[in-house]
Amino acid sequence: MEETLVLGDEYCIGEFGDKRLCKTGKLLYGRMLERGTVCIRHLADDRATQKRFDRLLEHPDVTPQEIIRHGSSRTAAAAAGRHVLAIQDTSELDYTGHGRRTEGLGKISNSKGAGLFIHPVLAIDADRRDCLGIAHQQAWVRTKTAARNYDLLPIEEKESYRWLQAAQAAKQCLEQAAEVTVIADRESDLYEQWDRIPDGHTHLLTRSHFDRKLAEGGSLCRWLAAQSAVACFALEVPARAAGRPYKSTDGARSAARTAHCAHMEVRFGQVRITRPQHCRARQPSIELSVVDVLELTHTVVPGEQPVHWRLLSTHAVADVQDALRLVDWYRQRWQIEQLFRTLKRQGLGLEASQLEDAGALLKLASMAVLVAARTLQLVNARDGQSQQRASDAFDGDEITVLEQLQGKLEGKTDKQKNPYPRHVMAWAAWTIARLGGWMGYASEAKPGPVTMLHGLQRFDSVVQGWKLAKMWA
């Protein structure tokens, strides 16, 4: 009996105009979820299945756009009625090690190395921190070097146009949401984005990159330096290694940072930024809120730079509470970094794929992002703070299997019991983490995305066996 017969519509990754392609896509995506890898040889149990997967990824009707369109439709349904943080960022996929035998790769990291880029938009519930899925993704190969007159080109002819394209696509995907806040790092601080994207339904929250000129005279940095701090708060700064694998497209790597509690002072206000000289945006000036948080010197770790975020937003900021709310939303950017971590070396191993065509790698990357987002849903639910339904990530058969697993995974004492209400995401996350090797004690380190990924591998194997047993009963 073919495995695709027991895979439901939740595994569908696109129509592709052909039932056979759709069927093979279901099988490939289901195997990626089950086995926690993107290696085609490990996903195919025999030569015939490997050829099916290869033909799927080589077929011209199977496109990254259709894969993400299908995946984002589920995100759109989950986002209805919520305030959604649409977090976007770029990561490079480095295939330098086997770049000579892989056709169609482009330059990465300031033209050093070979690979491609992905730019997902991750949807997060602003109030409950639920991961709702992928709202959009772009994937491309860099085929051109920057023109000498790059600064004079219209935004549509620059690679940075992806920030506007992704924000616009997220707006369309999340049109049923109550409100959308698009969040990004400094590279997205583009005047054209401030000019085109915001409306009554969609806001922007971006870390400032430029010392912009202000309509009232002077510059943004000079204006902030003249403002008095109005509050102070403690910020738990996580450790960060230098040379992390998810580098920005300009090749820059963040310096290492030691985990510590930073004491931050807050400034905020309203400014009106002016249109840069060569920018072709419609509005000559745009009013924005600015929130500046700077680490006080007595908590800066010796040898490291102070934490300093200068945030611009179209959200109104009337008081300290509003300012700290923007800071809290911006901190959710770490979730897309968790997504990239799950995709790469410690998770799905996307950069270890041996596919020999860049077009096939782009399609594989699009599927892998959907798998990584499902893992992130469980990580976010692990603390039980959210009441997100397990049905947002699991179908009816899978929830039945989760119920049956409780007796096997729970211990005899209360400390070893699943502490969460049945059928919420935290209840499912506890179960998946136990399957991934977590012991279940509150005193133990919290399970991360890699543990969840390993748990999903075991869980999907159990589900497939259960479905087969039910069919043969």
C-alpha positions, 0 to 999 in steps of 0.5 A: 500500500502506498504511503500517500494513501494515508496522508491527508490534505494537511500534507498538501504543498500545492496543486501543480496542475497534476494529481500525481505531482500533488500526491508526490508532494504530499509524500515528500513533505510528510517524510520531511516532517516524519524524519526531520531531514531534507536529504532526499536519500534519507527520505526515499526508501527505494530507488523508485521513490528517490526518482519520484522526488527528483522529478518533482523538484525538477518539474517546471510546474512545481514552483516555490511560489505555489508551495508557499502560496499553499502554505500561507493559505493555512496561515491566513486562516489561523490569523483571522481576527488577531493582531499579527506580528509579520516578522521578515528577515533574510538568510543565506544558504551556503553550498560552497562545499559542493558549489562546483557540481551544483548548477545555477548557484550565485554569490553570497557573503560579498561574493565569497562562496556560492549559494542562494537566499531565502526571505520568509515572513513569519506570522506571530500572534502579538498578544499570545505569541502563538506561531501562526505559520509562514505568511510569505517567502521569497527565494532567489539566486543572486546573479548580478553584482551591485551596479556602480550607480546602485544608489541612484537606481529606483527601488524596484531595480534593487535587491532590497526591494524584497523588503517591500515585496514581502511586506506587501505580500504579507498584507494580502495574506493577512487581510483577515487579521484584525491588525498587522505589524510588519517587523524587520531589522535595520536593512529594511529601513527604506524610505520607500517602505515607509511611503508605500506599506502602512495603512489603517490595517498595517503598521511598520516597526523597524530598527533604524539604520540611517541618521535621517534628516528631520523636517524640523531641522537636524538629524534623528540621532541629534534629536534623540541625544537631546531627549531625557530618559523617561524610564529604565527597565531590565532586559534579559539578553541571551547569549549569542555566538559570533559567526552565527550561520544565519548571516545577513545578505551583506555578509555581516556577522554580529559580534559575540554577546554574553548572556546578562541582565541589561539595564536599559534607559528609554527615550521616545517621541514623534519625528518627521523624517524627510525624503532622501535626495535620490528617493522617488517616493511620493511623500516628501516627509513622513511622521513616525514614532521613535523609541530609543533604548540604550544599555547603561554603562554599568551593565555592559559586559567588558569588551562588548558593545552596549545593547542599543535599539533605535526603533521607528514605527507607524504606531502611535507612542503616547507614553512609556507603556506604549514605548515598551510595548513596541520594544517587546514586539521587536524582541519577537524577532528572535523567533525568525532566528529560531526558524533559521536555526531549525532549518540549518545544521542543528535541525533539518540540515538544509545546507547539507543537501546534495541536490545538483540544481539551484532550482530544485534547492529553491523548491526544497527550501520552500518546503523546509521553511514550512516544516520549520514553522511547524516545529516553532509552533511547538516551541512557542507553546511549551510554557503553557502561556498560550491557549492556542488550539492544537488543531492549528498544527495537528489534524484529528487523527494526530490529536487522537494519537496524542491522546493515546500517547499520554499513558505511555509518556506520563509518569506516576507522580504529579511532576511527571504528568502533562500539566496542560489542558487537553487539546491546547498547543502546550499539551501537544508540545509537552508530548512532542518534547517527551518524544524528543528526549526531554524528561518532562521535569519543570526543573530541566532546561526547556526543550528547544527547536531541535528537541521538538524536531526530533520529537516530531520525527518519532511522532509522525512515525507513530501516526503513520503506523496508527493510520495503517493499523486503522485502515487494516482493522 
